[in-house]
Amino acid sequence: MELADSNPRMQQAVAGMFRALADNIAELLQPIAAQCAGKQAPSASELADALLGSIEGSIILAKAYRDPTRIPKAIRGFRRSLATLVTEPV
């Protein structure tokens, strides 16, 4: 991503990679998104972006703090947050 700031082709390639990954995750999260309660319920695509953001952020923090446990902690945190949105247990 750092190279993407100065290289439009790199930016497009990275964006395409993340979009494909987010689309795959959104497909997996679709049944969960359908269970989300309320008018402000996130879409599967929004949930996928949130999960990717959590994972990518936790990777940066894991490197900064030399603490790889931050990655599974972030995923557990996402899962707990998701559980508060659904009307049925995940």
N, CA, C and O atoms as a MOPAC input file, in Angstrom:
PM7 MOZYME 1SCF
protein

 N      0.81800 1    -1.20100 1     0.00000 1
 C      0.00000 1     0.00000 1     0.00000 1
 C      0.85100 1     1.24900 1     0.00000 1
 O      0.45600 1     2.26900 1    -0.56600 1
 N      2.01400 1     1.18700 1     0.62700 1
 C      2.87600 1     2.36400 1     0.63100 1
 C      3.29900 1     2.72600 1    -0.78300 1
 O      3.38000 1     3.90900 1    -1.11700 1
 N      3.57000 1     1.73300 1    -1.62000 1
 C      3.92200 1     1.98300 1    -3.01000 1
 C      2.73200 1     2.49700 1    -3.80400 1
 O      2.90700 1     3.22100 1    -4.78400 1
 N      1.54400 1     2.13800 1    -3.39800 1
 C      0.34800 1     2.53000 1    -4.13000 1
 C      0.16400 1     4.04000 1    -4.16700 1
 O     -0.44500 1     4.56200 1    -5.10000 1
 N      0.67800 1     4.74800 1    -3.17000 1
 C      0.55200 1     6.20400 1    -3.15400 1
 C      1.25900 1     6.85100 1    -4.34100 1
 O      0.81700 1     7.88700 1    -4.83600 1
 N      2.34200 1     6.25200 1    -4.79400 1
 C      3.11200 1     6.85700 1    -5.88700 1
 C      3.01300 1     6.07300 1    -7.19100 1
 O      3.61100 1     6.46900 1    -8.19200 1
 N      2.27000 1     4.96800 1    -7.19800 1
 C      2.18600 1     4.12900 1    -8.38000 1
 C      0.73100 1     3.73900 1    -8.62300 1
 O      0.21400 1     2.83500 1    -7.96800 1
 N      0.06800 1     4.41700 1    -9.56100 1
 C     -1.35100 1     4.13400 1    -9.80300 1
 C     -1.63500 1     2.67700 1   -10.18200 1
 O     -2.66800 1     2.13700 1    -9.78500 1
 N     -0.75400 1     2.03700 1   -10.92900 1
 C     -0.96700 1     0.63500 1   -11.28800 1
 C     -0.92300 1    -0.25500 1   -10.05000 1
 O     -1.70800 1    -1.19300 1    -9.91700 1
 N     -0.00500 1     0.04900 1    -9.15900 1
 C      0.09000 1    -0.71100 1    -7.91200 1
 C     -1.17000 1    -0.48700 1    -7.07400 1
 O     -1.70300 1    -1.42800 1    -6.48700 1
 N     -1.63600 1     0.74400 1    -7.02100 1
 C     -2.85000 1     1.05000 1    -6.26200 1
 C     -4.02500 1     0.26800 1    -6.81100 1
 O     -4.81000 1    -0.28900 1    -6.04300 1
 N     -4.16100 1     0.21700 1    -8.12900 1
 C     -5.26400 1    -0.52600 1    -8.74000 1
 C     -5.15300 1    -2.02400 1    -8.45500 1
 O     -6.15800 1    -2.68500 1    -8.19200 1
 N     -3.94400 1    -2.54900 1    -8.50900 1
 C     -3.74000 1    -3.97500 1    -8.23700 1
 C     -4.09100 1    -4.31000 1    -6.79500 1
 O     -4.76400 1    -5.30600 1    -6.53100 1
 N     -3.63300 1    -3.47800 1    -5.85800 1
 C     -3.91800 1    -3.72100 1    -4.43900 1
 C     -5.41300 1    -3.56800 1    -4.16400 1
 O     -6.00200 1    -4.37900 1    -3.45000 1
 N     -6.02100 1    -2.53300 1    -4.73100 1
 C     -7.45600 1    -2.33200 1    -4.54200 1
 C     -8.23800 1    -3.51300 1    -5.09900 1
 O     -9.20400 1    -3.96400 1    -4.48400 1
 N     -7.83000 1    -4.01500 1    -6.25600 1
 C     -8.50500 1    -5.17000 1    -6.84000 1
 C     -8.37700 1    -6.40800 1    -5.97500 1
 O     -9.32500 1    -7.17800 1    -5.82400 1
 N     -7.18700 1    -6.59100 1    -5.40500 1
 C     -6.96200 1    -7.73700 1    -4.52700 1
 C     -7.85400 1    -7.65500 1    -3.28300 1
 O     -8.49000 1    -8.63600 1    -2.89800 1
 N     -7.89000 1    -6.47400 1    -2.66400 1
 C     -8.72100 1    -6.31200 1    -1.47600 1
 C    -10.20700 1    -6.42800 1    -1.81700 1
 O    -10.97700 1    -6.98800 1    -1.03700 1
 N    -10.61300 1    -5.90500 1    -2.97200 1
 C    -12.03000 1    -5.98900 1    -3.35700 1
 C    -12.42100 1    -7.44500 1    -3.55900 1
 O    -13.49200 1    -7.85900 1    -3.11600 1
 N    -11.57300 1    -8.23000 1    -4.22200 1
 C    -11.87700 1    -9.64400 1    -4.43600 1
 C    -11.96700 1   -10.38200 1    -3.10100 1
 O    -12.85800 1   -11.20800 1    -2.90000 1
 N    -11.04800 1   -10.08300 1    -2.19900 1
 C    -11.07100 1   -10.71600 1    -0.87900 1
 C    -12.32200 1   -10.31000 1    -0.11400 1
 O    -12.98500 1   -11.15200 1     0.49000 1
 N    -12.64600 1    -9.01500 1    -0.13900 1
 C    -13.84400 1    -8.52900 1     0.55800 1
 C    -15.10200 1    -9.14500 1    -0.03100 1
 O    -16.03300 1    -9.46700 1     0.70700 1
 N    -15.14700 1    -9.31400 1    -1.35000 1
 C    -16.31700 1    -9.93600 1    -1.98000 1
 C    -16.48000 1   -11.37800 1    -1.51500 1
 O    -17.59500 1   -11.82700 1    -1.24800 1
 N    -15.37400 1   -12.09700 1    -1.42100 1
 C    -15.43800 1   -13.48900 1    -0.94800 1
 C    -15.89900 1   -13.55600 1     0.50000 1
 O    -16.71700 1   -14.40300 1     0.85900 1
 N    -15.37300 1   -12.66400 1     1.33000 1
 C    -15.77400 1   -12.63000 1     2.74100 1
 C    -17.24100 1   -12.24000 1     2.86100 1
 O    -17.97700 1   -12.81200 1     3.66500 1
 N    -17.66800 1   -11.25800 1     2.05500 1
 C    -19.07000 1   -10.81600 1     2.09500 1
 C    -20.00900 1   -11.96600 1     1.75000 1
 O    -21.08000 1   -12.10000 1     2.34200 1
 N    -19.61000 1   -12.78100 1     0.80500 1
 C    -20.43800 1   -13.93500 1     0.43900 1
 C    -20.59800 1   -14.88400 1     1.63300 1
 O    -21.67800 1   -15.42100 1     1.87800 1
 N    -19.50500 1   -15.07400 1     2.36400 1
 C    -19.56200 1   -15.94700 1     3.55100 1
 C    -20.38200 1   -15.31500 1     4.67200 1
 O    -21.03800 1   -16.02000 1     5.43800 1
 N    -20.34500 1   -13.98500 1     4.76700 1
 C    -21.05100 1   -13.28700 1     5.84000 1
 C    -22.50700 1   -12.97200 1     5.51200 1
 O    -23.23800 1   -12.48200 1     6.37300 1
 N    -22.93600 1   -13.24300 1     4.29400 1
 C    -24.30300 1   -12.91500 1     3.88600 1
 C    -25.35800 1   -13.51600 1     4.80900 1
 O    -26.29200 1   -12.80800 1     5.18400 1
 N    -25.25500 1   -14.79600 1     5.19500 1
 C    -26.27000 1   -15.34200 1     6.10600 1
 C    -26.29800 1   -14.62500 1     7.45600 1
 O    -27.36200 1   -14.46600 1     8.05300 1
 N    -25.14800 1   -14.19800 1     7.92900 1
 C    -25.09400 1   -13.48400 1     9.20500 1
 C    -25.68400 1   -12.09000 1     9.03800 1
 O    -26.43400 1   -11.62800 1     9.89800 1
 N    -25.35300 1   -11.41800 1     7.94000 1
 C    -25.89900 1   -10.07600 1     7.68900 1
 C    -27.42200 1   -10.12300 1     7.62300 1
 O    -28.09800 1    -9.18500 1     8.04600 1
 N    -27.95700 1   -11.21400 1     7.09500 1
 C    -29.41000 1   -11.35900 1     7.00100 1
 C    -30.06300 1   -11.45700 1     8.37700 1
 O    -31.24900 1   -11.16300 1     8.52500 1
 N    -29.30200 1   -11.86400 1     9.37100 1
 C    -29.82900 1   -11.98900 1    10.73500 1
 C    -29.69500 1   -10.70100 1    11.54100 1
 O    -30.21800 1   -10.61700 1    12.65100 1
 N    -29.01200 1    -9.70900 1    11.01000 1
 C    -28.79300 1    -8.46900 1    11.76000 1
 C    -30.11000 1    -7.73100 1    11.96500 1
 O    -30.93400 1    -7.62700 1    11.05600 1
 N    -30.28400 1    -7.22900 1    13.16100 1
 C    -31.53000 1    -6.56000 1    13.52600 1
 C    -31.45500 1    -5.06600 1    13.26600 1
 O    -30.38400 1    -4.46500 1    13.34600 1
 N    -32.58100 1    -4.48200 1    12.96100 1
 C    -32.68700 1    -3.02900 1    12.88300 1
 C    -32.50200 1    -2.47300 1    11.48700 1
 O    -31.94400 1    -3.12100 1    10.60100 1
 N    -32.98700 1    -1.25200 1    11.31600 1
 C    -32.90400 1    -0.58400 1    10.02300 1
 C    -31.47600 1    -0.18100 1     9.66400 1
 O    -31.14600 1    -0.04200 1     8.48600 1
 N    -30.65100 1     0.00100 1    10.65100 1
 C    -29.26800 1     0.41600 1    10.42500 1
 C    -28.32000 1    -0.77900 1    10.34000 1
 O    -27.10800 1    -0.61800 1    10.48200 1
 N    -28.85800 1    -1.96100 1    10.11200 1
 C    -28.04100 1    -3.16800 1    10.05000 1
 C    -27.04900 1    -3.06000 1     8.90000 1
 O    -27.40200 1    -2.60900 1     7.81000 1
 N    -25.81200 1    -3.47200 1     9.14100 1
 C    -24.80900 1    -3.41100 1     8.07800 1
 C    -25.05600 1    -4.48000 1     7.01600 1
 O    -25.61000 1    -5.54300 1     7.29200 1
 N    -24.63300 1    -4.16900 1     5.81000 1
 C    -24.71500 1    -5.15500 1     4.74000 1
 C    -23.55500 1    -6.13800 1     4.88000 1
 O    -22.61800 1    -5.90300 1     5.64300 1
 N    -23.62800 1    -7.22400 1     4.14800 1
 C    -22.53700 1    -8.20000 1     4.15500 1
 C    -21.24800 1    -7.55100 1     3.66900 1
 O    -20.16700 1    -7.86300 1     4.16800 1
 N    -21.35900 1    -6.65800 1     2.70700 1
 C    -20.18100 1    -5.95100 1     2.19100 1
 C    -19.56000 1    -5.05300 1     3.26600 1
 O    -18.33800 1    -4.98800 1     3.40000 1
 N    -20.39900 1    -4.37400 1     4.01700 1
 C    -19.89400 1    -3.52600 1     5.11100 1
 C    -19.24600 1    -4.37400 1     6.20200 1
 O    -18.21600 1    -3.99300 1     6.75800 1
 N    -19.83900 1    -5.50500 1     6.50500 1
 C    -19.24200 1    -6.40100 1     7.50000 1
 C    -17.88800 1    -6.91300 1     7.01800 1
 O    -16.93700 1    -6.99200 1     7.79600 1
 N    -17.80300 1    -7.26000 1     5.73800 1
 C    -16.53800 1    -7.74900 1     5.18000 1
 C    -15.46300 1    -6.67000 1     5.26800 1
 O    -14.32300 1    -6.95800 1     5.63400 1
 N    -15.81900 1    -5.42600 1     4.93300 1
 C    -14.84300 1    -4.33000 1     5.03500 1
 C    -14.40600 1    -4.11100 1     6.48000 1
 O    -13.23800 1    -3.82900 1     6.74400 1
 N    -15.34200 1    -4.24000 1     7.40700 1
 C    -14.99700 1    -4.07300 1     8.82700 1
 C    -14.05400 1    -5.18300 1     9.29500 1
 O    -13.10200 1    -4.92700 1    10.03200 1
 N    -14.32400 1    -6.41000 1     8.86600 1
 C    -13.45300 1    -7.51800 1     9.24300 1
 C    -12.06100 1    -7.33800 1     8.63900 1
 O    -11.05600 1    -7.52800 1     9.32400 1
 N    -12.00200 1    -6.97600 1     7.37100 1
 C    -10.69900 1    -6.74100 1     6.74300 1
 C     -9.94000 1    -5.61900 1     7.43400 1
 O     -8.73400 1    -5.71900 1     7.65700 1
 N    -10.65300 1    -4.55200 1     7.77200 1
 C    -10.00700 1    -3.44600 1     8.48700 1
 C     -9.46900 1    -3.88800 1     9.83600 1
 O     -8.37600 1    -3.48600 1    10.23300 1
 N    -10.22900 1    -4.71000 1    10.54000 1
 C     -9.77200 1    -5.22300 1    11.82800 1
 C     -8.52900 1    -6.09400 1    11.66900 1
 O     -7.57000 1    -5.97200 1    12.43100 1
 N     -8.56100 1    -6.96500 1    10.68100 1
 C     -7.42500 1    -7.85700 1    10.46000 1
 C     -6.19200 1    -7.06300 1    10.03900 1
 O     -5.11300 1    -7.24200 1    10.60300 1
 N     -6.35000 1    -6.19300 1     9.05600 1
 C     -5.20400 1    -5.41900 1     8.57200 1
 C     -4.63600 1    -4.51500 1     9.67000 1
 O     -3.41900 1    -4.40100 1     9.81600 1
 N     -5.51000 1    -3.88200 1    10.43200 1
 C     -5.05100 1    -3.05400 1    11.54700 1
 C     -4.33100 1    -3.86900 1    12.60100 1
 O     -3.32200 1    -3.43100 1    13.15400 1
 N     -4.85000 1    -5.05500 1    12.87900 1
 C     -4.21100 1    -5.88800 1    13.89100 1
 C     -2.85500 1    -6.39900 1    13.42000 1
 O     -1.95700 1    -6.61000 1    14.23600 1
 N     -2.69800 1    -6.59800 1    12.12900 1
 C     -1.39300 1    -7.00400 1    11.59200 1
 C     -0.37200 1    -5.89300 1    11.80900 1
 O      0.76200 1    -6.15700 1    12.21100 1
 N     -0.76800 1    -4.65900 1    11.54700 1
 C      0.12900 1    -3.52300 1    11.76800 1
 C      0.49700 1    -3.41300 1    13.24200 1
 O      1.66500 1    -3.22400 1    13.58200 1
 N     -0.49800 1    -3.53300 1    14.11700 1
 C     -0.22400 1    -3.45400 1    15.55200 1
 C      0.61600 1    -4.63000 1    16.02600 1
 O      1.49200 1    -4.46400 1    16.87500 1
 N      0.36100 1    -5.80800 1    15.48900 1
 C      1.16300 1    -6.98200 1    15.86700 1
 C      2.62900 1    -6.77700 1    15.51400 1
 O      3.51800 1    -7.15600 1    16.27600 1
 N      2.87500 1    -6.17700 1    14.35900 1
 C      4.25300 1    -5.89300 1    13.96200 1
 C      4.86000 1    -4.79800 1    14.84500 1
 O      6.00200 1    -4.91500 1    15.28900 1
 N      4.10000 1    -3.74900 1    15.09200 1
 C      4.60900 1    -2.62600 1    15.88400 1
 C      4.95500 1    -3.04400 1    17.30100 1
 O      5.98000 1    -2.63100 1    17.84500 1
 N      4.09800 1    -3.86600 1    17.90000 1
 C      4.29600 1    -4.28800 1    19.28800 1
 C      4.99600 1    -5.64200 1    19.41300 1
 O      5.24400 1    -6.13000 1    20.51500 1
 N      5.30800 1    -6.23500 1    18.26100 1
 C      5.88100 1    -7.58500 1    18.25100 1
 C      5.04600 1    -8.52500 1    19.11400 1
 O      5.54400 1    -9.24200 1    19.98200 1
 N      3.75800 1    -8.48000 1    18.82700 1
 C      2.78900 1    -9.25300 1    19.59600 1
 C      1.77500 1    -9.87900 1    18.63800 1
 O      0.74100 1    -9.27400 1    18.35200 1
 N      2.06100 1   -11.08500 1    18.14000 1
 C      1.15200 1   -11.71500 1    17.17500 1
 C     -0.21600 1   -12.06700 1    17.74200 1
 O     -1.13000 1   -12.37600 1    16.97800 1
 N     -0.37900 1   -12.03000 1    19.04800 1
 C     -1.68500 1   -12.34800 1    19.62800 1
 C     -2.72100 1   -11.26800 1    19.32000 1
 O     -3.91700 1   -11.48800 1    19.51300 1
 N     -2.28000 1   -10.12000 1    18.85100 1
 C     -3.22100 1    -9.04900 1    18.51500 1
 C     -4.13800 1    -9.43000 1    17.35900 1
 O     -5.26000 1    -8.93200 1    17.26900 1
 N     -3.67400 1   -10.30600 1    16.47700 1
 C     -4.48100 1   -10.69000 1    15.31900 1
 C     -5.68900 1   -11.52700 1    15.74700 1
 O     -6.81600 1   -11.15400 1    15.42200 1
 N     -5.50400 1   -12.63500 1    16.45900 1
 C     -6.69600 1   -13.38500 1    16.88400 1
 C     -7.57600 1   -12.59000 1    17.85800 1
 O     -8.79200 1   -12.78200 1    17.88800 1
 N     -6.97200 1   -11.70400 1    18.65100 1
 C     -7.78500 1   -10.86800 1    19.55300 1
 C     -8.70000 1    -9.95700 1    18.74500 1
 O     -9.86000 1    -9.76400 1    19.10900 1
 N     -8.19100 1    -9.40000 1    17.66100 1
 C     -9.01300 1    -8.52400 1    16.81400 1
 C    -10.15100 1    -9.30400 1    16.17100 1
 O    -11.27300 1    -8.80700 1    16.07100 1
 N     -9.86300 1   -10.51500 1    15.74000 1
 C    -10.90300 1   -11.33900 1    15.12500 1
 C    -11.97200 1   -11.70800 1    16.15700 1
 O    -13.16400 1   -11.69000 1    15.85100 1
 N    -11.54800 1   -12.04100 1    17.37100 1
 C    -12.52600 1   -12.32700 1    18.43200 1
 C    -13.35700 1   -11.08300 1    18.73800 1
 O    -14.56500 1   -11.18400 1    18.95400 1
 N    -12.73000 1    -9.92700 1    18.75600 1
 C    -13.46700 1    -8.68800 1    18.99200 1
 C    -14.49500 1    -8.42000 1    17.90800 1
 O    -15.60900 1    -7.98600 1    18.20200 1
 N    -14.13200 1    -8.67400 1    16.66000 1
 C    -15.08200 1    -8.51400 1    15.55800 1
 C    -16.25600 1    -9.47500 1    15.75200 1
 O    -17.41700 1    -9.10700 1    15.57100 1
 N    -15.93300 1   -10.68900 1    16.11600 1
 C    -16.98700 1   -11.69300 1    16.30400 1
 C    -17.93000 1   -11.29900 1    17.43700 1
 O    -19.14400 1   -11.46600 1    17.32100 1
 N    -17.37500 1   -10.77400 1    18.53700 1
 C    -18.23100 1   -10.32500 1    19.65100 1
 C    -19.11900 1    -9.17000 1    19.20400 1
 O    -20.30300 1    -9.13100 1    19.54000 1
 N    -18.56200 1    -8.23800 1    18.45700 1
 C    -19.35700 1    -7.10800 1    17.95600 1
 C    -20.46400 1    -7.59200 1    17.03200 1
 O    -21.59500 1    -7.11000 1    17.08600 1
 N    -20.12200 1    -8.54200 1    16.19200 1
 C    -21.10000 1    -9.09000 1    15.26800 1
 C    -22.23400 1    -9.77900 1    16.01800 1
 O    -23.39700 1    -9.68000 1    15.62700 1
 N    -21.89500 1   -10.46300 1    17.07700 1
 C    -22.90000 1   -11.17900 1    17.86400 1
 C    -23.94000 1   -10.23100 1    18.45600 1
 O    -25.08500 1   -10.62800 1    18.67100 1
 N    -23.55500 1    -8.98500 1    18.72000 1
 C    -24.51600 1    -8.03400 1    19.27000 1
 C    -25.50000 1    -7.54400 1    18.21200 1
 O    -26.54400 1    -6.98300 1    18.54600 1
 N    -25.17200 1    -7.75300 1    16.93900 1
 C    -26.03100 1    -7.28000 1    15.85400 1
 C    -27.08200 1    -8.29200 1    15.40300 1
 O    -28.11000 1    -7.93100 1    14.83200 1
 N    -26.80200 1    -9.55300 1    15.67100 1
 C    -27.71000 1   -10.57800 1    15.13300 1
 C    -28.87100 1   -10.84800 1    16.07700 1
 O    -28.76600 1   -10.69500 1    17.29300 1
 N    -29.96800 1   -11.25100 1    15.48000 1
 C    -31.16200 1   -11.54200 1    16.27600 1
 C    -31.14800 1   -12.97500 1    16.77400 1
 O    -31.87800 1   -13.32700 1    17.70100 1
 N    -30.30600 1   -13.80700 1    16.14800 1
 C    -30.15400 1   -15.19900 1    16.57500 1
 C    -28.66900 1   -15.43600 1    16.82800 1
 O    -27.83100 1   -14.73300 1    16.26300 1
 N    -28.32900 1   -16.41300 1    17.66700 1
 C    -26.91600 1   -16.69200 1    17.92200 1
 C    -26.15900 1   -17.03800 1    16.65200 1
 O    -26.68700 1   -17.70100 1    15.75900 1
 N    -24.90200 1   -16.57500 1    16.58100 1
 C    -24.05200 1   -16.83100 1    15.41500 1
 C    -23.48600 1   -18.21900 1    15.49800 1
 O    -22.74000 1   -18.63500 1    14.61100 1

